[in-house]
């Protein structure tokens, strides 16, 4: 039985990936585009955003969250057919050569989870399961798995159920293999999101510049007046810009005052009308 799951592949070529990730390096926008073009040259690749992987939502179908740092790269994506982790999304898992490749998967609507560790191209450990069914168990358990298999991390359900919750083991594998927690309490892992379904790149409008207040501009004039020297050469263009700022600030202030006066006038009119209405009744 296959599961909907988020899969994350880490490609590591350094002895201590945590030292790279704790520095919260920025993602290279071109790295992910090149990687996806290598996996499938026919894909129409569109950047859809930049955000921390550890605080992001689940990627949708045809979306990939990617980043490349010195000695470390990461790819996260969504699959609908997760079962044996060693057979899931092989094209992406083998897209980058690395000394160590770590693969994690977590179900989006079930308790499915999986982990895998490759040294070069050799599979050293793979485990895929729900609480009630093991799909894959390859290699010897790593030391960090011992408390889970001993039933020390979760209430025991008995029967054929595993003595632990697979997603909890997956998160422990992240901490053990990467040396950090990939979550809200860990360092920000900056990535770029891409879509390969042909959607246009989202447009982000720049925020409108804030109009300075009259007090702010007046303070600037006062500062210049205090240091003014008749014999100095002054930038007339800069002075014109400063007068323009003052004019803009004055207009903005007038508009605010005008809105306030209009509101007060409306309130006064309503009050008078109400008093007249009550007077007529009396």
N, C-alpha and C positions, 0 to 999 in steps of 0.2 A: 504494500500500500504506500503510495507516494504522498508527500506532504508539501504544502506551501511553506516556503522557508526563505529567510534572508541568509545568504552565504557571504562570508568575508574571507578573502585570501590575503595573507601577508607573505611578502617575499623579502627574505632577510639575508643580507650579505655582510653583516657586522656581528661581532661577538656580543655586544650589549645594545640591542635595539631600544631599550628603555632610555638610554642616554640620548639617543637621537630624538625620540618622541617627547621626552620631558622638555626639550628645548622649544616645543610647539612650532616647528618650522612651517613656513607657508607652502602651499601646494603650487606646482608649476602647471599652468593651464594647458600648455602644449603637450605635456607628458601623457595625459589621459587620452587626448585626441589621437596621438600617434599609436598608443597601445590598442585602442579600439579599431583603428584603421588596419592594424596588423592582424587582429583577430578576424575581422570581416571587412574587406575593402569596400563592399557594397553598402555598408551602413551609412545613412545620412546622419552625421554627428552634430549635435547641437548642445553647447554649454547651457545649463539651466540654473546654475547658482554656485555660490561658494559658502561653505558652512562647516562647523565642526562635526566630524563623523560621530563622536561620542554623544552628541546632543541632537542628532538629526532624526527625522522620521524615517519610516521604512521606505526604501526605494520602490517605485512602482515597476510594473512590467515595462521592459525596454528602457530602463534607467540604470545608470552605473555611477557609483561614487568612487572616485579614483584620486590617488595622490602618489607622488614619487618624491622621496627625500634622499639624502645621502645614505646609501646602503640599505634603505628600507622603502618598500612600496606596498600599497594596499588597494584592493579592489573589492567593493561591496555591490551586490546585486540580488535580485529576487528570482526565485525559481518556483515552479509548480510541481516539480517531479523529484523532490529530495527523498532519498531512501538510503542507499549505500553512498556514503560521502566520497569514497574513492572513485566513484563513477559519475559524480555530479559535476557538470560544467567543466569537463576536462580541458576544453579549448582555452578557457580563461585561466584555469589552474596552471597550465603549462606555458602560458604566454610569455613569462619572464623567467630567465634562468636565475637560480638563486641557490645559495648553500643550504638554506633551510626554507621550506614553504610550510606555513601553518594555515589550515583551513578550519573554519568554524561555521556551523549552520544552526539556526534556531527557528523552530516553527512559528508561524504567525497566528495560527488558529489551532494549535495543538501543543502537547508537551514534547514534541520531537526536538532532538538536538543531536549534534554530531561534531566530532573533532578528528583532525588528521594531521600527521606530521611527516613530511618528506625530507630526507637528506639527499640533496641533489634530486635524482629521479627515483630514489628508492623509498618505498613506503615503510616507515618505521612503526607507526601506530595509527590505527583508525578505529573509531567507535561511533556507531550510529544507532539510535534507539529512541523509543518512547518509554514511559515507565513500565509498560506491559509487554513490550516487544523489542527484541534486539535484532536489528537488520544486519549489523556488521560488527565484528570484534576481531581486529587483526593486530598482531604484535603483543608485546608484554605491556601491562599497565605501567604508567609512569609513577614515580613515588607520590606525587601530589594526589593521585587517585585513591590511595590507600584508605583514608577516612571515609570516602564515599562507598567503596565496596564493603567496608566494615559496618555500614549502617549508622555512622555517627553524625550524619548531616541532615537526616530527614526522618519523620515518623515512618515506622515500618507498616506496610500494607499487607504483607504476608502473601502466600500463594506464589504465583509466578512473577510478581512485580519486582522490579529492581529495588535494591536497598537505598536508592538515592534518586533524585530528580535530575534527568539528563541536562536540562538547561543550567542547573547549578554546576554540574561537572564542566560544562562548556566554558562558563565564566571563570572557573578555577584554572582551566587550561590556558585561557588568555593570560591570566596573571602569571602563571608559571612559565609559559613559553615566551611571552613578550616582555615580562618584567614590569608591566604596568597594568592598571585597571582601565579598560576601555569603557568608560562610563562617566557620569556627571561628576564623580569625585576624582577622576583622573585628568591628565593634561588634555588640552584641546588638540584633537587630531584634525588639522585643517585639510579639507578635500574639495574637489571640484565635482559637481554633478553634471552628468551628460545624459541626453536622450538620443535614441537611435530610431525613433519612429517618424522622423520627418517634421516634427513640430518646429515652429519658428522660435528663435531665441527670444526670451522674455525681455521686454523693454523696461528699463528702470529709469524713471524721471529723476533728474537732479533736483534736490530741494531748492525752493526759491530763496534768494538771498534775503536775509532779515534786514528790514529797514531800521536804521539806528533811531533811538529816541532823541528828542530835542535836547534833553539833558546831556546825553552822551556826546553829541556833536558840539554843544555849547562848551562842555568841559574841555574838549579838544581845542576849541578856539581860545579859551581862557589860557590854556597852557602855552599856546603859541604867542599870545599877546604878551604874556609875562616875559618871554624870552626874545621879543622882537627887537631887531636892530635896524635902524633906518639906513645904515650904510651897507647892510648885507644884500646880496642878490637873492631874490626869492623866485620860486618856481610858480609862474602865473597859472600854468595848467593845473598844478596841484591845488592852488587856491580856488580855482574855478570848481574843481571837483569837490572841495570841501564846502563851498557855498551850495553846490548842488545837493550834497548830503543834508545840509541844514534845511534846504527847501523841501526835500523829500520828507525829512523828519517832521517838519512843520505841517506839511499837507497831511501826513498820516495822523498827527496829533489832532489836527482840525477835524478830520473825518471821525476820529474817536469821540471828540467832544460833540460833533454834530449828531452822531448816533445817540449819545447820551441825552442831548437836548430833545431830540425827537421822541425818545422813549418817555422822558419826563412830561413832555407836552401831551402825549397820548394818555399817560396815566392821569394827568390833571383833567383832561377833557372827560375821561371816563368817570372820574370822581365827581365832577360838576354835574354830569348827566344823571348820575345816581342820586345826588342830593336833590336835584330838581324833581326827579321821579317820585321820591319819597315826600317832597313838599306838596306835590300835586295830590297825593293820596290823603295828606292831612287836611 
